Amino acid sequence: MDAGITVVGSGQASAPPDVLRMSLAVGYQAEDVATAVAEVAERTDAVMAALQAEGVDTSAIRTTEVEVSQHYREPGRPLTYGAAHLLTVTSRDLLGFGRLLNVAVEAAGNSLDLHAVRFDVGDKSALLKEARALAFRQAQEKAEELAELAGRDLGAVTGISETYSHHGFHEQALNAKAGFESEIHITPGDTKLEVSLEVHFTWS
């Protein structure tokens, strides 16, 4: 690295979420693999059809993982086999979480698990731009302060490294079976995005 000074600046930006993402798992256990796979496929199709009937677009339902596994029992009892499909459902209806969960549970019954609910911002470009500007401003202010303390003048920027993370509402491992009993109401907070910039300045 050239002689000079390296500083780190961070900036945050937030916005109300406009996307709901729900992670569902449809599973089934049987004494043979073929039955487990066939049953979970049938239940998954039923869940997808129920969600589509509620207005969820086909492209907003994605299969993210398929699992087939053995389940060992006590000695002397036969093995069972489990199959599962993991789905991610995306919706712009932030208040429709309970309704979508209910129809999915009605379609799959006890075969359905809810892994997580996340509220997010679909297009983060404006948030990134705002947070990036704040991070660079902080880095520059730090560099100017340190340069003054060192009795030096800042020169040009010769390197920038960026990392970012975002934090939205994330509820994990909710009990899907509760969907039969009542609507589940969740109030999402703002989604926050943080950018960190490592900036290197030369001396003038």
C-alpha positions in Angstrom: 0.0 0.0 0.0 1.3 3.5 -0.9 2.2 5.8 1.9 -0.8 7.7 3.2 -3.7 6.9 5.4 -6.5 4.3 5.4 -9.8 4.9 7.2 -13.1 3.1 7.5 -16.4 4.9 7.3 -19.9 3.5 7.7 -23.4 4.7 6.7 -26.9 3.4 7.3 -30.1 3.9 5.3 -33.6 2.5 6.1 -36.9 2.2 4.3 -40.2 0.5 4.9 -40.3 -3.0 3.5 -42.3 -3.8 0.4 -41.7 -7.5 0.1 -42.7 -10.5 2.3 -40.7 -13.7 2.0 -41.9 -16.8 3.7 -39.9 -20.1 3.9 -42.0 -23.2 4.1 -41.1 -26.9 4.3 -43.5 -29.7 3.2 -42.4 -33.1 4.5 -43.6 -36.7 4.7 -42.2 -39.9 6.2 -43.0 -43.4 4.9 -41.5 -46.9 5.0 -40.2 -46.7 1.5 -38.5 -43.9 -0.5 -41.0 -43.9 -3.4 -44.0 -43.3 -1.1 -42.3 -40.5 0.8 -41.3 -38.8 -2.4 -44.7 -39.2 -4.1 -46.6 -38.0 -1.0 -44.5 -34.9 -0.5 -44.8 -34.0 -4.1 -48.6 -34.3 -3.9 -48.7 -32.1 -0.8 -46.3 -29.6 -2.3 -48.5 -29.3 -5.4 -51.5 -28.7 -3.1 -49.8 -25.9 -1.2 -48.7 -24.2 -4.4 -52.2 -24.4 -5.9 -53.7 -23.0 -2.7 -51.2 -20.1 -2.7 -51.9 -19.4 -6.4 -55.6 -19.3 -5.7 -54.9 -16.6 -3.2 -53.2 -14.5 -5.8 -49.6 -15.5 -5.4 -48.0 -15.6 -8.9 -46.4 -18.8 -10.0 -43.0 -17.1 -10.4 -43.1 -16.0 -6.8 -43.1 -19.6 -5.5 -39.6 -21.2 -5.7 -38.4 -24.6 -4.7 -35.1 -23.9 -2.9 -34.2 -27.4 -1.7 -35.3 -31.0 -2.0 -34.3 -33.5 0.7 -34.6 -37.3 0.9 -33.2 -39.0 4.0 -33.3 -42.2 6.2 -34.7 -42.1 9.7 -33.3 -44.7 12.1 -35.6 -46.2 14.8 -35.0 -48.4 17.7 -33.4 -51.8 17.1 -35.9 -54.2 15.6 -38.2 -51.5 14.1 -38.1 -50.8 10.4 -36.4 -47.8 8.9 -38.5 -44.9 7.6 -37.6 -42.5 4.9 -38.3 -38.8 4.8 -38.8 -36.4 1.9 -39.2 -32.7 2.0 -39.5 -29.7 -0.3 -38.4 -26.3 0.9 -40.3 -23.4 -0.7 -39.8 -19.7 -0.7 -42.9 -17.6 -1.2 -42.6 -13.9 -2.1 -45.6 -11.5 -1.8 -46.1 -7.8 -2.0 -49.1 -8.2 0.4 -47.3 -7.5 3.7 -50.5 -7.9 5.7 -51.4 -11.2 4.1 -49.0 -13.4 6.0 -51.6 -15.0 8.2 -54.0 -15.6 5.3 -51.3 -17.2 3.1 -50.1 -19.4 6.0 -53.6 -20.6 6.7 -54.3 -21.7 3.1 -50.9 -23.5 3.1 -51.7 -25.3 6.3 -55.1 -26.3 5.1 -53.5 -27.7 1.9 -50.8 -29.7 3.6 -52.0 -30.2 7.2 -49.3 -31.4 9.7 -46.9 -31.9 6.8 -46.2 -28.2 6.7 -43.6 -26.3 8.7 -42.9 -22.6 8.6 -39.1 -22.0 8.8 -39.0 -18.2 8.7 -40.7 -15.0 7.7 -38.7 -12.0 6.4 -39.8 -8.6 5.4 -37.4 -6.9 2.9 -37.0 -4.1 0.4 -37.1 -5.5 -3.1 -35.0 -2.9 -4.8 -32.1 -1.8 -2.5 -30.3 0.5 -5.1 -31.6 3.7 -3.5 -30.7 2.6 0.0 -27.2 1.5 -1.1 -26.6 4.8 -2.8 -27.6 6.7 0.3 -25.7 4.5 2.7 -22.6 4.6 0.5 -22.6 8.4 0.4 -22.9 8.6 4.1 -20.1 6.1 4.6 -17.7 7.9 2.2 -18.5 11.2 3.9 -17.6 9.7 7.3 -14.4 8.2 5.9 -13.3 11.5 4.4 -14.0 13.4 7.7 -12.0 10.9 9.6 -9.1 11.2 7.1 -9.1 15.0 7.2 -9.2 14.9 11.1 -6.2 12.5 11.3 -4.3 14.4 8.6 -4.7 17.6 10.5 -3.5 15.9 13.7 -0.5 14.5 11.8 0.3 17.9 10.2 -0.2 16.5 6.6 -2.4 17.3 3.7 -4.6 14.7 2.1 -4.0 13.7 -1.5 -6.0 11.5 -3.9 -8.0 8.4 -3.1 -6.2 5.4 -4.4 -8.3 2.5 -3.1 -11.8 1.7 -1.8 -13.1 -1.5 -0.5 -16.8 -2.0 0.3 -18.9 -4.4 2.3 -22.6 -4.1 3.2 -25.3 -5.9 5.2 -29.0 -5.4 5.7 -31.3 -6.1 8.6 -35.0 -6.6 8.1 -37.7 -8.2 10.3 -36.9 -11.9 10.6 -39.1 -14.3 12.6 -37.8 -17.9 12.6 -39.4 -21.3 13.4 -43.0 -20.2 13.9 -45.5 -23.0 14.6 -47.4 -23.4 11.3 -50.2 -25.4 13.0 -51.2 -22.2 14.8 -52.5 -21.0 11.5 -55.7 -23.1 12.0 -56.5 -21.3 15.2 -56.2 -17.6 14.3 -54.8 -15.1 11.9 -51.2 -14.3 12.8 -50.5 -10.6 12.7 -46.9 -9.3 12.4 -46.0 -5.6 12.1 -42.8 -5.2 10.2 -40.3 -2.5 11.0 -38.0 -0.6 8.6 -35.4 -2.5 6.7 -31.9 -1.2 7.5 -28.9 -1.4 5.2 -25.4 -0.6 6.3 -22.4 0.1 4.1 -18.8 0.0 5.3 -16.1 1.6 3.1 -12.3 1.2 3.6 -10.8 4.2 1.9 -7.0 4.8 1.3 -5.8 8.4 0.8 -2.3 9.4 -0.2 -0.5 12.3 1.3 -0.5 15.4 -0.8 
